[in-house]
Amino acid sequence: MNKIDDLCNETRCCRKKSELIKKYFQKWSGQHKSNESSIQFVECIITFVGTFIALGIISVVHYRILAEHDLTFLLGSFGASCVLLFATPSSPLAQPRNAFFGQLIGATVGCIVRIIFDYIREQFIAATLSVAISIIIMQLTNTLHAPGGATALTMIMTKTTYPWYGFQYVLMPTLSGTIILIIVALIINNLSSKRHYPVTWW
């Protein structure tokens, strides 16, 4: 009887494992929901104008004013922020609180991790840690903003003369640029009768 019981238990265990594996890989096929959405042309124009003006202001400051002084005002993550703020303004990730604090967290964590790993000299660990830690803090503080992860990675990749000098990037361009994006998003998004930005400030 014991052998039969053991065999039955083993069979049940195998079935459970098989079902778990099957369910896991079934998730890969998606939920089979339609991804089609009717976006009006006017909405696309609003998105274009908002992105053009916001990045236009930042780019002018960067290329015409600060570049000759070896200062930067343009981050790659600002492009990703524009996708959220102007193309999906009702998204939780696009709200001012998320945009501001998500970028602040990413920049600050990136700078701190870079300083620590300047002495250890293992940049691949610094790159992965900065993004992972930033995401965790954003999740815990309910300030998720995807471009913040890109900003954290940018801080690791940015070379500075002195380790602490990099903290200027938290204020400029990260926060100052983000504030410009939010202000333009407030003005442009609300020109559309179908948009209401922000959904929430806090």
Stockholm file with secondary structure:
# STOCKHOLM 1.0

chainA/1-202         MNKIDDLCNETRCCRKKSELIKKYFQKWSGQHKSNESSIQFVECIITFVGTFIALGIISVVHYRILAEHDLTFLLGSFGASCVLLFATPSSPLAQPRNAFFGQLIGATVGCIVRIIFDYIREQFIAATLSVAISIIIMQLTNTLHAPGGATALTMIMTKTTYPWYGFQYVLMPTLSGTIILIIVALIINNLSSKRHYPVTWW
#=GR chainA/1-202 SS CHHHHHHHHHHHHHHHHHHHHHHHHHGGGCCCCCCCCCCCHHHHHHHHHHHHHHHHHHHHIIIIIIGGGTCCCCCHHHHHHHIIIIISTTSGGGSHHHHHHHHHHHHHHHHHHHHHHHHHCCHHHHHHHHHHHHHHHHHHTTCCCHHHHHHHHHHHHCCCSSGGGGGHHIIIIIIHHHHHHHHHHHHHHTTSTTCCSCSCCC
#=GC SS_cons         CHHHHHHHHHHHHHHHHHHHHHHHHHGGGCCCCCCCCCCCHHHHHHHHHHHHHHHHHHHHIIIIIIGGGTCCCCCHHHHHHHIIIIISTTSGGGSHHHHHHHHHHHHHHHHHHHHHHHHHCCHHHHHHHHHHHHHHHHHHTTCCCHHHHHHHHHHHHCCCSSGGGGGHHIIIIIIHHHHHHHHHHHHHHTTSTTCCSCSCCC
//
